[in-house]
């Protein structure tokens, strides 16, 4: 048995076999209409999330353009859409998307602002940042772009350089991404718990930086696409033990959220039960 199987079998038990089989399949995504204009689409609506549709093989709707010549749709995992929506961004908010590329969640946040307030879409990698800028050019109407800035800062620096600045922060942290790892036998063979622990240390740094950059009373969403407890509840357990006096966890509820597994500090969408993910979500409110 590989180290990978041994580790996750230890955590998921008898469920691991079914979960592993689902992770080997292509992930399930929906077409999300960006900045919807009220047009009627010949597509089957996706239940529980507005302006989302099941993909079709008849036509590539990702290339469909609106009246401004912008792309009308963006492919997303439903769990990722919920992660951005649960931040509950309002027009006029100052928002940070700390690890923004490839850009789907950032589009959800930009849309919620409706041209009022400000949003920093941050991506340290130059190549990924260039792709992020392209997503903005392709999808965000000109009248809403004035509130959008694309930054290339190390997320660890926000807490020090921009303390008490943001009303809402999304930390969709870089993670193990086991679903993609499974499709690379060479990488899977090299996997060890140390890999997950190293990433968890980085994730904790990003999360503490975000907490410092958040205004009092502000809201933060922490999310990953990892199935590792070290990178999900483990990171939040450490944050609670070291900085628990600064924040409270916010309970996540709703019909679609109920499809996700409830964990100690959040919710985890897993494909063997919800059909989507993996996507872990936890919500924090700063005191």
Backbone torsions as a table, in degrees:
resi	resn	phi	psi	omega
1	UNK	NA	134.2	-179.6
2	UNK	-70.8	162.0	176.5
3	UNK	-60.8	-35.4	179.7
4	UNK	-61.1	-53.5	-179.8
5	UNK	-63.3	-41.2	-178.1
6	UNK	-61.9	-42.6	-178.5
7	UNK	-64.8	-49.2	-174.8
8	UNK	-78.9	-26.2	172.2
9	UNK	-64.2	-37.0	178.2
10	UNK	-64.8	-30.0	-179.0
11	UNK	-89.8	-44.8	-174.0
12	UNK	-95.9	-12.5	177.5
13	UNK	61.3	-138.0	-176.3
14	UNK	-61.0	-20.8	-179.1
15	UNK	-71.7	-21.5	-170.6
16	UNK	-58.0	-40.4	-177.7
17	UNK	-59.9	-47.9	179.8
18	UNK	-66.8	-40.0	179.8
19	UNK	-65.6	-43.0	179.1
20	UNK	-60.6	-41.9	179.4
21	UNK	-61.7	-40.6	179.7
22	UNK	-69.6	-35.6	179.8
23	UNK	-67.2	-23.9	178.9
24	UNK	-74.8	-19.0	-179.7
25	UNK	-81.8	164.1	175.2
26	UNK	-63.8	141.9	-179.8
27	UNK	-71.2	149.3	-178.2
28	UNK	-90.0	126.0	179.6
29	UNK	-128.0	164.1	176.4
30	UNK	-123.1	161.1	173.4
31	UNK	-88.1	117.5	177.3
32	UNK	-104.1	124.2	177.1
33	UNK	-74.5	126.3	-177.6
34	UNK	-97.2	133.9	-177.0
35	UNK	45.4	62.5	-174.7
36	UNK	-59.1	143.3	-176.8
37	UNK	-112.2	9.5	179.2
38	UNK	86.3	9.1	179.5
39	UNK	-72.8	142.7	176.6
40	UNK	-87.9	127.3	-177.7
41	UNK	-109.8	143.1	177.9
42	UNK	-84.2	62.1	-177.4
43	UNK	-137.4	153.1	178.2
44	UNK	-79.4	120.5	-179.4
45	UNK	-63.5	144.1	174.7
46	UNK	-87.0	129.6	-175.7
47	UNK	-67.1	142.2	169.2
48	UNK	82.8	-16.0	177.0
49	UNK	-126.9	118.8	-175.4
50	UNK	-66.6	151.2	176.5
51	UNK	60.9	29.2	175.7
52	UNK	-122.2	145.5	-174.6
53	UNK	-138.8	153.9	174.4
54	UNK	-72.6	137.9	178.9
55	UNK	-63.0	155.8	177.1
56	UNK	-129.0	150.3	177.9
57	UNK	-88.0	-6.8	-176.3
58	UNK	-72.1	-33.2	-175.2
59	UNK	-153.1	141.5	177.9
60	UNK	-83.1	93.1	-176.4
61	UNK	-70.2	-13.1	177.5
62	UNK	-66.4	-17.6	178.6
63	UNK	-99.6	-1.4	178.3
64	UNK	-65.8	133.7	-177.0
65	UNK	-114.6	150.3	177.6
66	UNK	-92.5	-167.8	-175.5
67	UNK	-64.1	-25.9	179.3
68	UNK	-89.0	1.7	-177.7
69	UNK	80.0	18.0	179.2
70	UNK	-97.2	155.0	178.7
71	UNK	-67.9	132.9	-175.4
72	UNK	-85.5	-23.9	-173.2
73	UNK	-130.0	156.6	175.7
74	UNK	-141.6	130.1	178.6
75	UNK	-72.4	131.0	178.0
76	UNK	-148.3	151.8	168.0
77	UNK	-72.8	134.7	179.7
78	UNK	-55.2	-35.4	177.7
79	UNK	-61.8	-37.9	178.6
80	UNK	-66.3	-37.4	176.7
81	UNK	-61.8	-44.0	-179.0
82	UNK	-65.2	-37.1	178.9
83	UNK	-57.5	-43.3	179.7
84	UNK	-72.5	-41.1	-179.2
85	UNK	-66.0	-35.1	-178.1
86	UNK	-69.0	-12.9	174.4
87	UNK	-69.0	-20.4	174.0
88	UNK	57.5	48.7	178.1
89	UNK	-66.7	137.3	178.9
90	UNK	-119.3	150.6	175.2
91	UNK	-52.8	132.6	-179.0
92	UNK	99.4	-12.8	179.2
93	UNK	-69.5	154.4	168.7
94	UNK	-102.1	119.9	-167.7
95	UNK	-124.3	144.7	173.1
96	UNK	-124.9	124.3	168.5
97	UNK	-104.4	95.7	-165.6
98	UNK	-67.6	-34.1	-178.3
99	UNK	-127.7	73.5	-158.5
100	UNK	-81.4	-33.0	-176.7
101	UNK	-64.1	145.9	7.5
102	UNK	-79.9	-17.2	170.8
103	UNK	130.3	-8.4	-176.8
104	UNK	-60.8	-47.3	179.7
105	UNK	-65.7	-37.0	177.5
106	UNK	-60.2	-36.1	177.3
107	UNK	-63.8	-40.6	177.8
108	UNK	-60.6	-42.6	-178.4
109	UNK	-69.7	-42.8	178.0
110	UNK	-59.8	-41.5	-179.3
111	UNK	-62.4	-40.5	-178.2
112	UNK	-65.2	-31.4	179.7
113	UNK	-69.5	-29.4	179.6
114	UNK	54.1	36.4	175.2
115	UNK	83.1	5.0	180.0
116	UNK	-119.0	134.1	-177.8
117	UNK	100.1	-144.0	178.8
118	UNK	-160.1	148.1	175.4
119	UNK	-136.4	131.1	172.0
120	UNK	-100.5	116.9	174.1
121	UNK	-97.4	109.2	-171.6
122	UNK	-106.1	133.8	175.9
123	UNK	-150.8	110.8	-176.5
124	UNK	-65.7	-34.9	-177.9
125	UNK	-72.5	126.5	-176.9
126	UNK	-63.6	-43.5	-179.3
127	UNK	-63.3	-45.4	179.5
128	UNK	-67.9	-33.4	178.2
129	UNK	-66.7	-38.5	177.5
130	UNK	-63.6	-40.2	177.4
131	UNK	-66.9	-36.7	177.3
132	UNK	-62.1	-44.4	178.3
133	UNK	-60.1	-37.2	179.6
134	UNK	-66.4	-38.7	177.1
135	UNK	-61.5	-41.6	178.4
136	UNK	-63.8	-45.0	179.7
137	UNK	-62.0	-37.0	-175.5
138	UNK	-79.2	-23.0	-170.3
139	UNK	-122.5	-28.0	-173.1
140	UNK	-93.0	123.0	178.6
141	UNK	-58.2	147.4	-177.5
142	UNK	-54.1	-39.0	-175.6
143	UNK	-68.4	-15.2	-179.6
144	UNK	-104.3	-7.0	-174.2
145	UNK	-75.4	-17.0	-177.8
146	UNK	-64.7	-19.6	-179.3
147	UNK	-98.0	4.6	-175.1
148	UNK	-108.9	128.6	172.8
149	UNK	-123.9	136.8	174.6
150	UNK	-103.6	123.0	-176.3
151	UNK	-119.0	160.2	-178.4
152	UNK	-125.4	40.7	-174.1
153	UNK	-92.1	147.6	170.7
154	UNK	-65.0	125.1	-177.0
155	UNK	-57.4	-24.8	-179.8
156	UNK	-65.1	-18.3	-174.5
157	UNK	-90.8	-12.4	-174.7
158	UNK	-62.6	-41.2	-178.4
159	UNK	-60.0	-37.2	-178.7
160	UNK	-81.4	-41.9	-175.1
161	UNK	-85.9	-25.6	-176.4
162	UNK	-135.2	58.9	-178.5
163	UNK	-68.9	145.0	175.1
164	UNK	51.8	45.7	-173.4
165	UNK	-108.4	-35.3	-167.7
166	UNK	-108.8	141.6	174.6
167	UNK	-78.2	-34.5	-176.8
168	UNK	-139.8	136.6	177.7
169	UNK	-135.3	132.2	172.2
170	UNK	-107.7	122.8	174.7
171	UNK	-113.4	88.4	174.8
172	UNK	-90.8	85.4	-163.2
173	UNK	-73.9	142.5	170.7
174	UNK	-55.4	136.4	-172.3
175	UNK	-146.4	-176.1	-177.5
176	UNK	-65.3	-31.5	179.7
177	UNK	53.7	57.0	-172.8
178	UNK	-59.3	-28.9	-179.9
179	UNK	-61.1	-40.0	178.9
180	UNK	-78.4	-33.5	-180.0
181	UNK	-61.9	-37.6	-178.8
182	UNK	-60.4	-27.7	-179.0
183	UNK	-85.6	4.4	177.8
184	UNK	-124.5	90.3	-176.2
185	UNK	-53.9	-38.2	-178.7
186	UNK	-64.3	-43.9	178.6
187	UNK	-69.2	-36.7	179.7
188	UNK	-64.0	-36.5	-180.0
189	UNK	-66.2	-31.7	-178.6
190	UNK	-84.7	-7.9	-174.5
191	UNK	-65.4	142.9	172.4
192	UNK	-149.9	161.0	177.7
193	UNK	-55.9	-24.8	179.5
194	UNK	-61.0	-34.9	178.7
195	UNK	-60.0	-47.6	-179.5
196	UNK	-65.9	-36.8	179.3
197	UNK	-66.6	-39.0	178.0
198	UNK	-63.6	-43.8	179.4
199	UNK	-66.0	-38.0	179.1
200	UNK	-62.0	-36.3	177.7
201	UNK	-64.5	-42.4	177.3
202	UNK	-65.3	-43.1	-179.8
203	UNK	-61.7	-40.1	178.2
204	UNK	-63.0	-40.3	177.4
205	UNK	-62.1	-43.3	178.3
206	UNK	-64.0	-40.1	-178.0
207	UNK	-68.1	-41.8	177.8
208	UNK	-66.9	-37.2	176.1
209	UNK	-61.7	-44.1	179.3
210	UNK	-63.6	-40.3	-179.7
211	UNK	-62.1	-39.1	177.8
212	UNK	-69.7	-34.8	-179.0
213	UNK	-77.6	-13.0	-178.0
214	UNK	-81.9	139.1	175.2
215	UNK	-69.9	156.5	171.8
216	UNK	-59.6	132.6	-176.8
217	UNK	84.9	-4.3	-179.4
218	UNK	-77.5	167.3	-175.5
219	UNK	-119.1	142.4	-178.2
220	UNK	-133.0	135.8	171.7
221	UNK	-111.8	127.8	173.0
222	UNK	-108.6	127.8	179.8
223	UNK	-142.2	152.8	173.1
224	UNK	-144.0	164.5	172.0
225	UNK	-105.8	28.5	-178.9
226	UNK	-97.6	152.1	173.2
227	UNK	-102.1	2.4	-176.2
228	UNK	-81.1	126.2	176.3
229	UNK	-62.4	-24.5	179.4
230	UNK	-65.0	-33.6	-174.7
231	UNK	-95.1	-7.7	-178.6
232	UNK	-111.3	-96.3	179.4
233	UNK	-60.3	-31.3	-179.1
234	UNK	-61.2	-40.9	178.5
235	UNK	-66.3	-41.0	-178.2
236	UNK	-73.6	-31.7	175.1
237	UNK	-62.4	-41.7	178.1
238	UNK	-65.9	-41.1	179.1
239	UNK	-63.6	-41.7	179.4
240	UNK	-63.6	-41.9	-176.6
241	UNK	-69.5	-30.9	-176.2
242	UNK	-97.6	-31.1	-173.9
243	UNK	-135.9	24.9	-174.9
244	UNK	-60.6	-22.9	-179.8
245	UNK	-72.8	-12.4	-176.0
246	UNK	-90.0	-12.9	-171.8
247	UNK	-154.2	168.8	172.3
248	UNK	-129.1	147.4	172.2
249	UNK	-79.2	142.2	179.2
250	UNK	-106.4	127.5	-179.8
251	UNK	-66.7	137.0	179.1
252	UNK	-101.8	128.7	-178.5
253	UNK	-143.0	171.6	-178.6
254	UNK	130.7	158.7	-174.6
255	UNK	-60.7	-46.0	-178.8
256	UNK	-71.5	-38.5	179.0
257	UNK	-61.2	-31.1	-178.7
258	UNK	-65.2	-14.5	176.4
259	UNK	-74.0	-17.1	-177.8
260	UNK	-90.4	151.7	175.0
261	UNK	-66.4	136.3	174.6
262	UNK	-85.0	126.9	177.1
263	UNK	-111.7	-176.9	-177.1
264	UNK	-61.3	-37.9	-174.1
265	UNK	-122.9	6.4	-178.5
266	UNK	-172.1	-150.8	179.6
267	UNK	-132.6	145.0	-177.7
268	UNK	-130.3	111.6	174.1
269	UNK	-78.5	123.7	178.4
270	UNK	-126.4	139.5	-171.7
271	UNK	-67.3	-21.3	-179.1
272	UNK	-76.0	-17.0	178.8
273	UNK	-117.1	-43.9	-177.2
274	UNK	-93.4	-23.0	-175.3
275	UNK	90.1	-4.3	-176.4
276	UNK	-132.6	174.1	178.5
277	UNK	89.5	-165.6	10.3
278	UNK	-70.7	143.5	174.8
279	UNK	-155.3	116.0	177.0
280	UNK	-99.0	138.1	-179.4
281	UNK	-135.1	132.3	171.4
282	UNK	-137.4	144.7	-176.4
283	UNK	-119.5	136.0	-175.9
284	UNK	-128.9	141.3	172.6
285	UNK	-120.7	126.8	-178.3
286	UNK	-77.3	135.9	179.5
287	UNK	-70.9	NA	NA
